[in-house]
Amino acid sequence: MVLLVFVWYTVGLLAEDAVFVVFLFVILLSPFRADAYIDPGMGGLIFDTLATIALGVGVFWKRIVSLFRTLSGKKVPPK
């Protein structure tokens, strides 16, 4: 950890870079083999999540498109 702080100080990493470096260390120091399984209820959870995302995008589609048009600088057509 001291080495990591020294590297940040000497190189002058930004906050985003520091988050990336910490994430990289966590990935490299974590075990590569996980003894895990997916239980039978996980399929339903994944389906429910995808259905919720699809319905949410479907309901708010006009607002989402309007937001991106506004952020890109294009004129939003009147309602």
C-alpha positions in Angstrom: 0.0 0.0 0.0 2.9 2.4 0.7 4.3 1.6 -2.7 0.9 2.5 -4.3 0.8 5.8 -2.5 4.4 6.5 -3.5 3.6 5.8 -7.2 0.5 8.1 -7.1 2.6 10.9 -5.6 5.6 10.6 -7.9 3.6 10.0 -11.1 0.9 12.5 -10.2 -2.1 10.2 -11.1 -5.5 11.7 -11.3 -8.4 10.4 -9.2 -9.8 8.4 -12.1 -6.4 6.8 -12.7 -6.1 6.0 -9.0 -9.5 4.2 -9.1 -8.3 2.2 -12.1 -5.0 1.3 -10.3 -6.9 0.1 -7.2 -9.3 -1.9 -9.4 -6.4 -3.4 -11.2 -4.7 -4.4 -7.9 -8.0 -6.0 -6.6 -8.4 -8.0 -9.8 -4.8 -9.2 -9.8 -4.8 -10.1 -6.1 -8.1 -11.9 -6.2 -8.2 -15.7 -6.6 -8.6 -16.9 -10.2 -10.7 -19.9 -9.3 -14.1 -19.4 -7.7 -16.0 -22.4 -6.4 -19.4 -20.9 -7.1 -22.6 -22.0 -8.7 -25.7 -20.4 -10.1 -28.8 -21.6 -8.3 -32.1 -22.3 -10.1 -33.6 -19.0 -9.0 -30.9 -17.0 -10.8 -32.5 -17.5 -14.2 -35.7 -15.8 -13.0 -33.7 -13.0 -11.5 -31.9 -12.4 -14.7 -35.1 -12.5 -16.7 -36.9 -10.1 -14.3 -33.9 -7.7 -14.5 -33.9 -7.7 -18.3 -37.7 -7.3 -18.5 -37.6 -4.4 -16.1 -34.9 -2.6 -18.1 -36.7 -3.2 -21.4 -40.0 -1.9 -19.9 -38.3 1.1 -18.4 -36.6 2.0 -21.6 -39.9 1.5 -23.5 -41.9 3.8 -21.2 -39.3 6.5 -21.0 -38.0 6.3 -24.6 -39.1 9.8 -25.7 -37.4 11.3 -22.6 -34.2 9.4 -23.2 -34.0 10.5 -26.9 -34.9 14.1 -25.9 -32.1 14.1 -23.3 -29.5 12.9 -25.8 -30.7 15.4 -28.4 -30.4 18.2 -25.9 -26.9 17.1 -24.8 -25.7 16.8 -28.4 -27.0 20.3 -29.2 -29.7 19.4 -31.7 -33.0 21.2 -31.5 -35.7 19.2 -29.8 -39.0 19.2 -31.7 -42.0 20.7 -29.9 -44.6 18.4 -28.4 
